[in-house]
Amino acid sequence: MFNDAGFFWRTVLTVGTTVFLAELGDKTQLATVMFAAGKETSKWAVFLGSAVALVCASAIGVAVGAQLEKVISPELLRRIAGAGFVVIGVWTFFSK
């Protein structure tokens, strides 16, 4: 797992940056803003709840990706994911 420390940290930085940018302005962040806006709401509870949810969703993504890797080549998986992003982007661009 940590045989190549440079590769490990490059992966951490790449994944962290990608997920961070993808989450900015996402419906998940907007929901977090909505919950945090309540005057009676504990901001720490909102932070902890949203952080736990993101960790759980990420764990599911890693588990699914690890299983998909066994039946689909990583290159094909990257192409499918890329095509999915393009389709979602085009759909978002042209939706009313």
Rosetta blueprint (number, residue, H / E / L):
1 M L
2 F L
3 N L
4 D L
5 A H
6 G H
7 F H
8 F H
9 W H
10 R H
11 T H
12 V H
13 L H
14 T H
15 V H
16 G H
17 T H
18 T H
19 V H
20 F H
21 L H
22 A H
23 E H
24 L L
25 G L
26 D L
27 K H
28 T H
29 Q H
30 L H
31 A H
32 T H
33 V H
34 M H
35 F H
36 A H
37 A L
38 G L
39 K L
40 E L
41 T L
42 S L
43 K H
44 W H
45 A H
46 V H
47 F H
48 L H
49 G H
50 S H
51 A H
52 V H
53 A H
54 L H
55 V H
56 C H
57 A H
58 S H
59 A H
60 I H
61 G H
62 V H
63 A H
64 V H
65 G H
66 A H
67 Q H
68 L H
69 E H
70 K H
71 V H
72 I L
73 S L
74 P H
75 E H
76 L H
77 L H
78 R H
79 R H
80 I H
81 A H
82 G H
83 A H
84 G H
85 F H
86 V H
87 V H
88 I H
89 G H
90 V H
91 W H
92 T H
93 F H
94 F H
95 S L
96 K L
